[in-house]
Amino acid sequence: MGSFLRSLSPEQQVSLLFVVLFGLLMLASAVSVLLSLRERRATSPLSDDRLYQHRDNQALLRSSWLMMLVFWVAWAAGDGVAIVLFGLVSFLILREFISLSPTRRGDHRSLVMAFFLVLPMQYGLVWTEHFNLFTVFVPVYVFLAIPVVSALGNDPERFLERNAKLQWGIMVCVYGMSHVPALMLLNFPRFEGKNAFLVLFLVLVVQTCMLVQHVAARRQGTPAAPAISETFRWSSWGIGLLAGGLLGAALAGFTPFKPLAAMGMALVACVAGSLGHLVMKAIKRDRGVTHWGSAGRSVTGASGLLDRVDALCFAAPVFFHSVRWTFGL
Protein backbone atom coordinates (compact mmCIF):
# COMPACT_ATOMS: atom_id res chain seq x y z
CA MET A 1 0.00 0.00 0.00
CA GLY A 2 2.81 2.38 0.88
CA SER A 3 4.63 1.76 -2.37
CA PHE A 4 1.40 2.32 -4.29
CA LEU A 5 0.84 5.68 -2.61
CA ARG A 6 4.42 6.74 -3.25
CA SER A 7 4.03 5.88 -6.93
CA LEU A 8 1.21 8.41 -7.27
CA SER A 9 1.78 12.05 -8.06
CA PRO A 10 0.94 14.64 -5.34
CA GLU A 11 -2.27 15.55 -7.19
CA GLN A 12 -3.32 11.90 -7.40
CA GLN A 13 -2.59 11.37 -3.70
CA VAL A 14 -4.78 14.31 -2.71
CA SER A 15 -7.52 13.12 -5.09
CA LEU A 16 -7.44 9.65 -3.54
CA LEU A 17 -7.73 11.14 -0.04
CA PHE A 18 -10.81 13.13 -1.04
CA VAL A 19 -12.36 10.00 -2.58
CA VAL A 20 -11.88 8.18 0.74
CA LEU A 21 -13.29 11.06 2.80
CA PHE A 22 -16.33 11.54 0.57
CA GLY A 23 -16.90 7.78 0.69
CA LEU A 24 -16.92 7.88 4.49
CA LEU A 25 -19.38 10.78 4.45
CA MET A 26 -21.67 8.90 2.06
CA LEU A 27 -21.54 5.87 4.36
CA ALA A 28 -22.37 8.05 7.38
CA SER A 29 -25.26 9.66 5.47
CA ALA A 30 -26.65 6.25 4.52
CA VAL A 31 -26.51 5.09 8.15
CA SER A 32 -28.25 8.32 9.22
CA VAL A 33 -31.06 7.75 6.71
CA LEU A 34 -31.56 4.16 7.90
CA LEU A 35 -31.70 5.27 11.53
CA SER A 36 -34.25 7.97 10.64
CA LEU A 37 -36.46 5.42 8.87
CA ARG A 38 -36.28 3.08 11.85
CA GLU A 39 -37.22 5.85 14.28
CA ARG A 40 -40.19 6.88 12.13
CA ARG A 41 -41.50 3.33 12.26
CA ALA A 42 -41.11 3.15 16.03
CA THR A 43 -44.42 3.00 17.91
CA SER A 44 -43.32 5.25 20.79
CA PRO A 45 -42.23 8.86 20.19
CA LEU A 46 -38.60 9.81 20.76
CA SER A 47 -37.61 11.30 24.09
CA ASP A 48 -36.45 14.91 24.15
CA ASP A 49 -32.82 13.84 24.66
CA ARG A 50 -32.94 11.36 21.77
CA LEU A 51 -34.64 13.91 19.53
CA TYR A 52 -32.06 16.58 20.38
CA GLN A 53 -29.19 14.14 19.79
CA HIS A 54 -30.68 13.08 16.44
CA ARG A 55 -31.05 16.68 15.28
CA ASP A 56 -27.54 17.50 16.46
CA ASN A 57 -26.13 14.54 14.53
CA GLN A 58 -28.03 15.64 11.41
CA ALA A 59 -26.65 19.17 11.74
CA LEU A 60 -23.13 17.81 12.23
CA LEU A 61 -23.46 15.66 9.12
CA ARG A 62 -24.71 18.58 7.02
CA SER A 63 -21.90 20.80 8.25
CA SER A 64 -19.34 18.06 7.53
CA TRP A 65 -20.59 17.81 3.94
CA LEU A 66 -20.45 21.59 3.60
CA MET A 67 -16.91 21.90 4.93
CA MET A 68 -15.65 18.94 2.89
CA LEU A 69 -17.13 20.48 -0.27
CA VAL A 70 -15.42 23.76 0.60
CA PHE A 71 -12.08 21.98 1.03
CA TRP A 72 -12.52 20.04 -2.21
CA VAL A 73 -13.50 23.06 -4.28
CA ALA A 74 -10.68 25.07 -2.72
CA TRP A 75 -8.11 22.43 -3.63
CA ALA A 76 -9.50 21.71 -7.11
CA ALA A 77 -9.85 25.38 -8.12
CA GLY A 78 -6.48 26.55 -6.85
CA ASP A 79 -5.10 28.75 -4.08
CA GLY A 80 -6.89 31.93 -5.21
CA VAL A 81 -10.35 30.35 -5.09
CA ALA A 82 -9.46 28.67 -1.78
CA ILE A 83 -8.71 32.04 -0.21
CA VAL A 84 -11.98 33.50 -1.52
CA LEU A 85 -13.99 30.53 -0.21
CA PHE A 86 -12.48 30.70 3.25
CA GLY A 87 -13.03 34.44 3.19
CA LEU A 88 -16.72 33.73 2.56
CA VAL A 89 -16.75 31.27 5.48
CA SER A 90 -15.23 34.00 7.67
CA PHE A 91 -17.93 36.41 6.55
CA LEU A 92 -20.70 33.94 7.44
CA ILE A 93 -19.36 32.99 10.86
CA LEU A 94 -18.60 36.62 11.75
CA ARG A 95 -22.21 37.41 10.84
CA GLU A 96 -23.37 34.64 13.20
CA PHE A 97 -21.14 35.98 15.99
CA ILE A 98 -22.35 39.55 15.59
CA SER A 99 -25.99 38.42 15.47
CA LEU A 100 -25.76 37.63 19.22
CA SER A 101 -23.94 40.85 20.10
CA PRO A 102 -26.40 43.76 20.46
CA THR A 103 -25.18 46.76 18.50
CA ARG A 104 -26.01 50.45 18.55
CA ARG A 105 -26.02 53.15 15.92
CA GLY A 106 -22.52 54.16 16.99
CA ASP A 107 -21.23 50.70 16.00
CA HIS A 108 -22.26 50.88 12.36
CA ARG A 109 -18.97 52.35 11.16
CA SER A 110 -17.00 49.71 13.05
CA LEU A 111 -19.16 46.92 11.63
CA VAL A 112 -18.72 48.18 8.08
CA MET A 113 -14.98 48.36 8.72
CA ALA A 114 -14.91 44.79 10.07
CA PHE A 115 -16.86 43.18 7.23
CA PHE A 116 -15.77 45.21 4.23
CA LEU A 117 -12.28 46.44 5.09
CA VAL A 118 -10.61 44.26 7.73
CA LEU A 119 -11.82 40.91 6.35
CA PRO A 120 -10.76 41.45 2.70
CA MET A 121 -7.46 43.04 3.76
CA GLN A 122 -6.62 40.08 6.01
CA TYR A 123 -7.29 37.59 3.22
CA GLY A 124 -5.49 39.86 0.75
CA LEU A 125 -2.37 39.56 2.91
CA VAL A 126 -2.75 35.78 2.77
CA TRP A 127 -3.13 35.92 -1.03
CA THR A 128 0.06 38.00 -1.44
CA GLU A 129 1.89 35.85 1.15
CA HIS A 130 2.84 38.81 3.35
CA PHE A 131 2.92 36.48 6.34
CA ASN A 132 4.80 38.80 8.71
CA LEU A 133 2.19 41.56 8.31
CA PHE A 134 -0.62 39.00 8.12
CA THR A 135 0.17 37.74 11.61
CA VAL A 136 0.05 41.16 13.30
CA PHE A 137 -2.51 43.07 11.18
CA VAL A 138 -5.57 42.09 13.26
CA PRO A 139 -4.10 41.73 16.78
CA VAL A 140 -2.20 45.05 16.53
CA TYR A 141 -3.50 47.47 13.93
CA VAL A 142 -7.17 46.44 13.86
CA PHE A 143 -7.39 46.21 17.65
CA LEU A 144 -6.20 49.81 17.84
CA ALA A 145 -8.31 51.07 14.93
CA ILE A 146 -11.69 49.58 15.92
CA PRO A 147 -12.18 51.65 19.12
CA VAL A 148 -11.01 54.80 17.33
CA VAL A 149 -13.64 54.35 14.64
CA SER A 150 -16.23 53.50 17.30
CA ALA A 151 -15.34 56.60 19.32
CA LEU A 152 -16.00 58.73 16.25
CA GLY A 153 -19.55 57.32 16.34
CA ASN A 154 -20.13 59.55 19.40
CA ASP A 155 -21.79 56.86 21.56
CA PRO A 156 -20.05 56.20 24.92
CA GLU A 157 -22.70 53.86 26.36
CA ARG A 158 -21.14 50.42 27.12
CA PHE A 159 -18.27 51.47 24.89
CA LEU A 160 -15.71 48.98 26.22
CA GLU A 161 -18.10 46.02 26.11
CA ARG A 162 -19.29 46.76 22.57
CA ASN A 163 -15.78 47.11 21.20
CA ALA A 164 -14.50 44.04 23.02
CA LYS A 165 -17.26 41.93 21.43
CA LEU A 166 -16.41 43.13 17.94
CA GLN A 167 -12.67 42.67 18.51
CA TRP A 168 -13.29 39.11 19.73
CA GLY A 169 -15.46 38.37 16.71
CA ILE A 170 -12.79 39.60 14.29
CA MET A 171 -10.05 37.73 16.13
CA VAL A 172 -11.86 34.39 16.09
CA CYS A 173 -13.83 34.51 12.84
CA VAL A 174 -11.42 36.42 10.59
CA TYR A 175 -7.94 36.09 12.05
CA GLY A 176 -8.30 32.48 13.17
CA MET A 177 -10.03 31.17 10.03
CA SER A 178 -7.63 32.99 7.68
CA HIS A 179 -4.79 30.75 8.86
CA VAL A 180 -6.41 27.70 7.23
CA PRO A 181 -5.84 28.79 3.59
CA ALA A 182 -2.49 30.28 4.66
CA LEU A 183 -1.31 26.72 5.35
CA MET A 184 -1.74 25.93 1.65
CA LEU A 185 0.77 28.64 0.71
CA LEU A 186 3.69 27.57 2.91
CA ASN A 187 6.70 26.34 0.93
CA PHE A 188 8.03 23.11 2.43
CA PRO A 189 11.13 21.40 1.08
CA ARG A 190 10.21 18.27 -0.91
CA PHE A 191 6.51 18.79 -0.18
CA GLU A 192 5.42 20.76 -3.23
CA GLY A 193 1.81 20.28 -4.28
CA LYS A 194 0.84 18.47 -1.08
CA ASN A 195 -0.16 21.31 1.24
CA ALA A 196 -3.80 20.21 1.05
CA PHE A 197 -2.70 17.22 3.18
CA LEU A 198 -1.59 19.66 5.87
CA VAL A 199 -5.01 21.34 5.97
CA LEU A 200 -6.81 18.00 6.11
CA PHE A 201 -4.37 16.79 8.78
CA LEU A 202 -5.31 19.78 10.94
CA VAL A 203 -9.05 19.30 10.41
CA LEU A 204 -9.01 15.55 10.98
CA VAL A 205 -6.98 15.55 14.20
CA VAL A 206 -8.97 18.43 15.74
CA GLN A 207 -12.36 16.98 14.82
CA THR A 208 -11.32 13.51 16.02
CA CYS A 209 -10.22 14.97 19.34
CA MET A 210 -13.52 16.81 19.74
CA LEU A 211 -15.63 13.79 18.78
CA VAL A 212 -13.79 11.34 21.05
CA GLN A 213 -13.88 13.83 23.92
CA HIS A 214 -17.64 14.26 23.49
CA VAL A 215 -18.29 10.50 23.38
CA ALA A 216 -15.97 9.73 26.31
CA ALA A 217 -17.56 12.44 28.47
CA ARG A 218 -20.80 10.43 28.64
CA ARG A 219 -19.03 7.78 30.70
CA GLN A 220 -16.81 9.97 32.87
CA GLY A 221 -17.17 11.88 36.13
CA THR A 222 -17.86 15.47 37.14
CA PRO A 223 -17.56 18.27 34.54
CA ALA A 224 -14.65 20.64 35.04
CA ALA A 225 -16.83 23.70 34.34
CA PRO A 226 -20.47 22.56 34.61
CA ALA A 227 -21.90 26.07 34.21
CA ILE A 228 -20.23 26.31 30.80
CA SER A 229 -20.05 22.75 29.46
CA GLU A 230 -21.48 19.49 30.77
CA THR A 231 -19.23 17.48 28.44
CA PHE A 232 -15.83 18.97 29.31
CA ARG A 233 -14.13 16.68 31.80
CA TRP A 234 -10.40 16.46 32.34
CA SER A 235 -10.39 12.69 31.87
CA SER A 236 -12.39 12.79 28.62
CA TRP A 237 -10.29 15.75 27.45
CA GLY A 238 -7.16 13.66 27.95
CA ILE A 239 -8.72 10.76 26.02
CA GLY A 240 -9.59 13.14 23.17
CA LEU A 241 -6.04 14.50 23.08
CA LEU A 242 -4.66 10.96 23.03
CA ALA A 243 -6.91 10.03 20.10
CA GLY A 244 -5.94 13.17 18.17
CA GLY A 245 -2.25 12.65 18.86
CA LEU A 246 -2.29 9.01 17.78
CA LEU A 247 -4.17 9.88 14.61
CA GLY A 248 -1.59 12.58 13.91
CA ALA A 249 1.22 10.05 14.23
CA ALA A 250 -0.65 7.63 11.94
CA LEU A 251 -1.04 10.36 9.31
CA ALA A 252 2.61 11.41 9.44
CA GLY A 253 3.29 9.89 6.01
CA PHE A 254 0.94 12.46 4.44
CA THR A 255 2.72 15.40 6.08
CA PRO A 256 6.26 16.85 6.11
CA PHE A 257 6.61 15.62 9.73
CA LYS A 258 8.14 12.48 11.17
CA PRO A 259 5.76 10.40 13.34
CA LEU A 260 6.84 11.86 16.69
CA ALA A 261 6.77 15.42 15.36
CA ALA A 262 3.37 14.76 13.74
CA MET A 263 2.02 13.61 17.09
CA GLY A 264 3.39 16.74 18.75
CA MET A 265 1.85 19.02 16.11
CA ALA A 266 -1.47 17.18 16.41
CA LEU A 267 -1.44 17.63 20.19
CA VAL A 268 -0.71 21.34 19.83
CA ALA A 269 -3.68 21.72 17.46
CA CYS A 270 -5.98 19.58 19.63
CA VAL A 271 -5.18 21.48 22.83
CA ALA A 272 -5.80 24.85 21.16
CA GLY A 273 -8.95 23.66 19.39
CA SER A 274 -10.61 21.92 22.34
CA LEU A 275 -9.92 24.75 24.79
CA GLY A 276 -11.04 27.27 22.18
CA HIS A 277 -14.31 25.37 21.80
CA LEU A 278 -14.78 25.65 25.57
CA VAL A 279 -14.22 29.42 25.37
CA MET A 280 -16.84 29.74 22.62
CA LYS A 281 -19.28 27.75 24.76
CA ALA A 282 -18.70 30.24 27.57
CA ILE A 283 -19.54 33.11 25.21
CA LYS A 284 -22.76 31.34 24.14
CA ARG A 285 -23.76 30.75 27.76
CA ASP A 286 -23.16 34.43 28.42
CA ARG A 287 -25.56 35.25 25.59
CA GLY A 288 -28.09 32.68 26.86
CA VAL A 289 -28.14 30.41 23.77
CA THR A 290 -26.99 26.91 22.88
CA HIS A 291 -26.29 27.58 19.19
CA TRP A 292 -25.05 30.56 17.24
CA GLY A 293 -27.79 32.58 15.57
CA SER A 294 -31.09 34.07 16.67
CA ALA A 295 -33.23 31.71 18.79
CA GLY A 296 -30.68 28.94 18.34
CA ARG A 297 -31.04 28.97 14.55
CA SER A 298 -28.17 29.90 12.30
CA VAL A 299 -28.54 33.19 10.43
CA THR A 300 -26.46 31.68 7.63
CA GLY A 301 -28.76 28.72 7.10
CA ALA A 302 -25.84 26.36 7.74
CA SER A 303 -27.10 24.92 11.05
CA GLY A 304 -24.76 27.06 13.12
CA LEU A 305 -21.62 27.07 10.98
CA LEU A 306 -19.62 28.72 13.75
CA ASP A 307 -20.56 25.84 16.07
CA ARG A 308 -18.78 23.47 13.67
CA VAL A 309 -15.62 25.47 13.02
CA ASP A 310 -14.98 27.31 16.29
CA ALA A 311 -12.34 24.77 17.38
CA LEU A 312 -10.64 25.11 13.98
CA CYS A 313 -10.56 28.91 14.36
CA PHE A 314 -8.52 28.53 17.56
CA ALA A 315 -6.37 25.62 16.37
CA ALA A 316 -5.40 27.02 12.94
CA PRO A 317 -3.27 30.02 14.04
CA VAL A 318 -1.48 28.03 16.75
CA PHE A 319 -0.79 25.19 14.31
CA PHE A 320 0.28 27.57 11.52
CA HIS A 321 2.84 29.40 13.64
CA SER A 322 4.11 26.17 15.22
CA VAL A 323 4.75 24.80 11.72
CA ARG A 324 6.46 28.00 10.57
CA TRP A 325 8.73 28.10 13.61
CA THR A 326 9.57 24.41 13.35
CA PHE A 327 10.57 24.61 9.69
CA GLY A 328 11.88 28.18 9.71
CA LEU A 329 9.47 29.22 6.93
C-alpha positions in Angstrom: 0.0 0.0 0.0 2.8 2.4 0.9 4.6 1.8 -2.4 1.4 2.3 -4.3 0.8 5.7 -2.6 4.4 6.7 -3.2 4.0 5.9 -6.9 1.2 8.4 -7.3 1.8 12.1 -8.1 0.9 14.6 -5.3 -2.3 15.5 -7.2 -3.3 11.9 -7.4 -2.6 11.4 -3.7 -4.8 14.3 -2.7 -7.5 13.1 -5.1 -7.4 9.7 -3.5 -7.7 11.1 0.0 -10.8 13.1 -1.0 -12.4 10.0 -2.6 -11.9 8.2 0.7 -13.3 11.1 2.8 -16.3 11.5 0.6 -16.9 7.8 0.7 -16.9 7.9 4.5 -19.4 10.8 4.4 -21.7 8.9 2.1 -21.5 5.9 4.4 -22.4 8.0 7.4 -25.3 9.7 5.5 -26.6 6.2 4.5 -26.5 5.1 8.2 -28.2 8.3 9.2 -31.1 7.8 6.7 -31.6 4.2 7.9 -31.7 5.3 11.5 -34.2 8.0 10.6 -36.5 5.4 8.9 -36.3 3.1 11.9 -37.2 5.9 14.3 -40.2 6.9 12.1 -41.5 3.3 12.3 -41.1 3.1 16.0 -44.4 3.0 17.9 -43.3 5.2 20.8 -42.2 8.9 20.2 -38.6 9.8 20.8 -37.6 11.3 24.1 -36.5 14.9 24.2 -32.8 13.8 24.7 -32.9 11.4 21.8 -34.6 13.9 19.5 -32.1 16.6 20.4 -29.2 14.1 19.8 -30.7 13.1 16.4 -31.1 16.7 15.3 -27.5 17.5 16.5 -26.1 14.5 14.5 -28.0 15.6 11.4 -26.7 19.2 11.7 -23.1 17.8 12.2 -23.5 15.7 9.1 -24.7 18.6 7.0 -21.9 20.8 8.3 -19.3 18.1 7.5 -20.6 17.8 3.9 -20.4 21.6 3.6 -16.9 21.9 4.9 -15.7 18.9 2.9 -17.1 20.5 -0.3 -15.4 23.8 0.6 -12.1 22.0 1.0 -12.5 20.0 -2.2 -13.5 23.1 -4.3 -10.7 25.1 -2.7 -8.1 22.4 -3.6 -9.5 21.7 -7.1 -9.9 25.4 -8.1 -6.5 26.6 -6.8 -5.1 28.7 -4.1 -6.9 31.9 -5.2 -10.3 30.4 -5.1 -9.5 28.7 -1.8 -8.7 32.0 -0.2 -12.0 33.5 -1.5 -14.0 30.5 -0.2 -12.5 30.7 3.2 -13.0 34.4 3.2 -16.7 33.7 2.6 -16.8 31.3 5.5 -15.2 34.0 7.7 -17.9 36.4 6.5 -20.7 33.9 7.4 -19.4 33.0 10.9 -18.6 36.6 11.7 -22.2 37.4 10.8 -23.4 34.6 13.2 -21.1 36.0 16.0 -22.4 39.6 15.6 -26.0 38.4 15.5 -25.8 37.6 19.2 -23.9 40.8 20.1 -26.4 43.8 20.5 -25.2 46.8 18.5 -26.0 50.4 18.5 -26.0 53.2 15.9 -22.5 54.2 17.0 -21.2 50.7 16.0 -22.3 50.9 12.4 -19.0 52.3 11.2 -17.0 49.7 13.1 -19.2 46.9 11.6 -18.7 48.2 8.1 -15.0 48.4 8.7 -14.9 44.8 10.1 -16.9 43.2 7.2 -15.8 45.2 4.2 -12.3 46.4 5.1 -10.6 44.3 7.7 -11.8 40.9 6.4 -10.8 41.4 2.7 -7.5 43.0 3.8 -6.6 40.1 6.0 -7.3 37.6 3.2 -5.5 39.9 0.8 -2.4 39.6 2.9 -2.8 35.8 2.8 -3.1 35.9 -1.0 0.1 38.0 -1.4 1.9 35.9 1.2 2.8 38.8 3.4 2.9 36.5 6.3 4.8 38.8 8.7 2.2 41.6 8.3 -0.6 39.0 8.1 0.2 37.7 11.6 0.0 41.2 13.3 -2.5 43.1 11.2 -5.6 42.1 13.3 -4.1 41.7 16.8 -2.2 45.0 16.5 -3.5 47.5 13.9 -7.2 46.4 13.9 -7.4 46.2 17.7 -6.2 49.8 17.8 -8.3 51.1 14.9 -11.7 49.6 15.9 -12.2 51.6 19.1 -11.0 54.8 17.3 -13.6 54.3 14.6 -16.2 53.5 17.3 -15.3 56.6 19.3 -16.0 58.7 16.2 -19.5 57.3 16.3 -20.1 59.5 19.4 -21.8 56.9 21.6 -20.0 56.2 24.9 -22.7 53.9 26.4 -21.1 50.4 27.1 -18.3 51.5 24.9 -15.7 49.0 26.2 -18.1 46.0 26.1 -19.3 46.8 22.6 -15.8 47.1 21.2 -14.5 44.0 23.0 -17.3 41.9 21.4 -16.4 43.1 17.9 -12.7 42.7 18.5 -13.3 39.1 19.7 -15.5 38.4 16.7 -12.8 39.6 14.3 -10.1 37.7 16.1 -11.9 34.4 16.1 -13.8 34.5 12.8 -11.4 36.4 10.6 -7.9 36.1 12.1 -8.3 32.5 13.2 -10.0 31.2 10.0 -7.6 33.0 7.7 -4.8 30.8 8.9 -6.4 27.7 7.2 -5.8 28.8 3.6 -2.5 30.3 4.7 -1.3 26.7 5.4 -1.7 25.9 1.6 0.8 28.6 0.7 3.7 27.6 2.9 6.7 26.3 0.9 8.0 23.1 2.4 11.1 21.4 1.1 10.2 18.3 -0.9 6.5 18.8 -0.2 5.4 20.8 -3.2 1.8 20.3 -4.3 0.8 18.5 -1.1 -0.2 21.3 1.2 -3.8 20.2 1.0 -2.7 17.2 3.2 -1.6 19.7 5.9 -5.0 21.3 6.0 -6.8 18.0 6.1 -4.4 16.8 8.8 -5.3 19.8 10.9 -9.0 19.3 10.4 -9.0 15.5 11.0 -7.0 15.6 14.2 -9.0 18.4 15.7 -12.4 17.0 14.8 -11.3 13.5 16.0 -10.2 15.0 19.3 -13.5 16.8 19.7 -15.6 13.8 18.8 -13.8 11.3 21.1 -13.9 13.8 23.9 -17.6 14.3 23.5 -18.3 10.5 23.4 -16.0 9.7 26.3 -17.6 12.4 28.5 -20.8 10.4 28.6 -19.0 7.8 30.7 -16.8 10.0 32.9 -17.2 11.9 36.1 -17.9 15.5 37.1 -17.6 18.3 34.5 -14.6 20.6 35.0 -16.8 23.7 34.3 -20.5 22.6 34.6 -21.9 26.1 34.2 -20.2 26.3 30.8 -20.0 22.7 29.5 -21.5 19.5 30.8 -19.2 17.5 28.4 -15.8 19.0 29.3 -14.1 16.7 31.8 -10.4 16.5 32.3 -10.4 12.7 31.9 -12.4 12.8 28.6 -10.3 15.7 27.5 -7.2 13.7 27.9 -8.7 10.8 26.0 -9.6 13.1 23.2 -6.0 14.5 23.1 -4.7 11.0 23.0 -6.9 10.0 20.1 -5.9 13.2 18.2 -2.3 12.7 18.9 -2.3 9.0 17.8 -4.2 9.9 14.6 -1.6 12.6 13.9 1.2 10.1 14.2 -0.7 7.6 11.9 -1.0 10.4 9.3 2.6 11.4 9.4 3.3 9.9 6.0 0.9 12.5 4.4 2.7 15.4 6.1 6.3 16.8 6.1 6.6 15.6 9.7 8.1 12.5 11.2 5.8 10.4 13.3 6.8 11.9 16.7 6.8 15.4 15.4 3.4 14.8 13.7 2.0 13.6 17.1 3.4 16.7 18.8 1.8 19.0 16.1 -1.5 17.2 16.4 -1.4 17.6 20.2 -0.7 21.3 19.8 -3.7 21.7 17.5 -6.0 19.6 19.6 -5.2 21.5 22.8 -5.8 24.8 21.2 -9.0 23.7 19.4 -10.6 21.9 22.3 -9.9 24.8 24.8 -11.0 27.3 22.2 -14.3 25.4 21.8 -14.8 25.6 25.6 -14.2 29.4 25.4 -16.8 29.7 22.6 -19.3 27.8 24.8 -18.7 30.2 27.6 -19.5 33.1 25.2 -22.8 31.3 24.1 -23.8 30.7 27.8 -23.2 34.4 28.4 -25.6 35.3 25.6 -28.1 32.7 26.9 -28.1 30.4 23.8 -27.0 26.9 22.9 -26.3 27.6 19.2 -25.0 30.6 17.2 -27.8 32.6 15.6 -31.1 34.1 16.7 -33.2 31.7 18.8 -30.7 28.9 18.3 -31.0 29.0 14.6 -28.2 29.9 12.3 -28.5 33.2 10.4 -26.5 31.7 7.6 -28.8 28.7 7.1 -25.8 26.4 7.7 -27.1 24.9 11.0 -24.8 27.1 13.1 -21.6 27.1 11.0 -19.6 28.7 13.7 -20.6 25.8 16.1 -18.8 23.5 13.7 -15.6 25.5 13.0 -15.0 27.3 16.3 -12.3 24.8 17.4 -10.6 25.1 14.0 -10.6 28.9 14.4 -8.5 28.5 17.6 -6.4 25.6 16.4 -5.4 27.0 12.9 -3.3 30.0 14.0 -1.5 28.0 16.7 -0.8 25.2 14.3 0.3 27.6 11.5 2.8 29.4 13.6 4.1 26.2 15.2 4.8 24.8 11.7 6.5 28.0 10.6 8.7 28.1 13.6 9.6 24.4 13.4 10.6 24.6 9.7 11.9 28.2 9.7 9.5 29.2 6.9 
